[in-house]
Amino acid sequence: MRTLVRTISVGLLLVAILAGPAAADAAGPTDYRSEILGIEPPVPGLAISIVGGDSFVLLEVELGLEVTVIGYQGEPYVRVLPSGLVQENQRSPSRFLNEERYGDSELPEEASAEAEPEWSSVDDDGSWAWHDHRTHWMIPQPPPSSRRGEQIVEGVIPLIVDGHKVVVSVGSFWLESPSPLVPLAALVIGAGIGVLGLAGLVRWPWVPLAPVLVLGFIVGAWQVFSVPPETGPSPLNWLWPLIGLFALACLPLVQGSSQRLLATTLTLVGGVSLSIWGFTRRAGLFAAVLPTDAPAALDRLATALALTIGVGMSVQLIRTLLEPPGPVE
């Protein structure tokens, strides 16, 4: 049992380590979608798109082309060599400004648009994704003079392709609110199960927890692998459900009345992991765009069930742990 406890402790420590800050703000739920409006002139072998709703620009270049992305101050920012090698100018002011969605990063002394570029290789497959403040709304509050459904940003990203200037036009739109039916229905269903748990009517709390943890793991992993790794998707999207599933998988090892306390604790780990996972994703319940290729309804369903069932079962288990032990027969 000590080994089991140590293993769970190591898992929780791993969560804390992986929760550290990423290189750039990861894509999150949003009510905005940015789109590539045009590339002038068109270039065969060059593709550029937006991932994460309005969060990242993804450049994909076929072998043989040399492409340089021009930064905010006219400096070379990122380049893709004909071999597919991707390099970032470490002295580009854009590199530092792009670390945060709203460009709040302070520029260090070495950042200079006039300085000789200092190229550092960051990938070798001809593709790269980055925040670009020319492609999204730069204020946390909604645009005061616009309405949902309208275009709110129009910008351009200049490129140099094999020595020729290419202009990428981008527009960002404030989207209509999504239908609340799926998350509300899931919240009602999950809340009903949670109420049963609070009333102590769920004999085996792991039964409602296990399928939602499996669903959470699938949805979380789907999100992580939906976006390029350089966009900083958090492994916590799948790690929290995985810890809960691991705890529940250990239950057969502690069967018997003498191990009831440890079994209840393991189930509580599953409930708390699920609750935390759902809480961290709550902003996506009613956002228009989610940073994943998974169906939005499935993602919202998993989040709503995690919040309600996770909390309900966790409270039931905590109450069980706090109950005084019954008389020994």
Beta strands, then each sheet from edge to edge (+ up, - down):
strand 1: 32-40
strand 2: 46-51
strand 3: 56-61
strand 4: 67-70
strand 5: 76-80
strand 6: 86-89
strand 7: 119-123
strand 8: 127-130
strand 9: 151-161
strand 10: 164-174
sheet 1: 1+ 10- 9+ 4- 5+ 6- 7+
sheet 2: 2+ 3- 8+
end
